[in-house]
Amino acid sequence: MLKREELATPTSCINKAAPDEPVFVLRGKDLCSAYAVRQWANVAEQGGHHGPEKIAHARAWADEMEAYAHRAAIAAAGATA
C-alpha cells in the first residue's frame, strides 16, 4: 500500500495497530525490502499463517518495491553524477 493510502485507510495495517504495538516499516527505496517481504510471504505460506490472497498481495507488493528501489537507485546515481 502506498504511504498516503496506508495513512488514509482506517483499516490499514498501521492504523489497526495498537498504540503500544511494535511495528516495523520497510520503505520501497530500500534495496532489501522486496527480499524481506518475499521471505515473509514464504514463511507465512509454509506455516499456514495467512491465506493465499494475502500472500499473493505481499508478493505483488514485493515486485512493486523492487521496481521502485531500482528506479530510486538510478535517480540517485544520476543526481550524484
C-alpha positions as CSV (number, residue, x, y, z in Angstrom):
1,M,0.0,0.0,0.0
2,L,1.3,3.5,-0.7
3,K,2.0,5.7,2.3
4,R,-0.8,8.1,1.6
5,E,-3.3,5.2,1.2
6,E,-2.0,3.5,4.4
7,L,-2.5,6.6,6.5
8,A,-5.9,7.4,5.0
9,T,-7.4,4.0,5.3
10,P,-8.8,3.3,8.8
11,T,-8.5,-0.4,8.4
12,S,-4.8,-0.4,7.2
13,C,-2.2,-2.3,9.0
14,I,-0.6,0.7,10.6
15,N,-3.9,2.2,11.6
16,K,-5.2,-1.1,13.1
17,A,-2.0,-1.4,15.2
18,A,-2.5,-0.7,18.9
19,P,-0.8,2.5,20.1
20,D,1.7,0.4,22.1
21,E,2.2,-2.3,19.4
22,P,5.6,-2.6,17.9
23,V,5.6,-2.2,14.1
24,F,8.4,-2.3,11.5
25,V,8.2,-0.3,8.3
26,L,10.0,-1.3,5.1
27,R,10.5,1.5,2.6
28,G,10.3,1.0,-1.1
29,K,13.6,2.6,-1.8
30,D,15.4,0.1,0.4
31,L,17.0,-2.5,-1.9
32,C,16.5,-5.1,0.8
33,S,12.8,-4.5,1.3
34,A,11.5,-6.7,-1.5
35,Y,13.6,-9.6,-0.4
36,A,12.3,-9.2,3.2
37,V,8.7,-9.2,2.0
38,R,9.2,-12.2,-0.1
39,Q,10.7,-14.1,2.8
40,W,7.8,-13.1,5.0
41,A,5.4,-14.5,2.3
42,N,7.3,-17.7,2.1
43,V,7.3,-18.2,5.9
44,A,3.6,-17.2,6.1
45,E,2.7,-19.6,3.3
46,Q,4.7,-22.6,4.7
47,G,3.3,-22.1,8.2
48,G,-0.3,-21.5,7.0
49,H,-0.4,-18.3,8.9
50,H,-2.2,-16.3,6.2
51,G,-4.5,-17.1,3.3
52,P,-3.3,-17.2,-0.3
53,E,-4.8,-13.8,-1.2
54,K,-2.8,-12.0,1.5
55,I,0.4,-13.9,0.5
56,A,-0.2,-13.1,-3.2
57,H,-0.7,-9.5,-2.3
58,A,2.5,-9.4,-0.4
59,R,4.4,-10.9,-3.3
60,A,2.9,-8.4,-5.7
61,W,4.0,-5.5,-3.4
62,A,7.5,-7.0,-3.3
63,D,7.6,-6.7,-7.0
64,E,6.5,-3.1,-6.8
65,M,9.0,-2.3,-4.1
66,E,11.8,-3.9,-6.1
67,A,10.9,-1.8,-9.2
68,Y,10.7,1.4,-7.1
69,A,14.1,0.7,-5.4
70,H,15.7,0.3,-8.8
71,R,14.2,3.5,-10.1
72,A,15.3,5.3,-6.9
73,A,18.8,4.0,-7.2
74,I,19.1,5.1,-10.8
75,A,17.7,8.5,-9.9
76,A,20.1,8.8,-7.0
77,A,23.1,7.8,-9.2
78,G,22.1,10.4,-11.8
79,A,21.8,13.1,-9.1
80,T,25.3,12.5,-7.9
81,A,26.9,12.2,-11.4
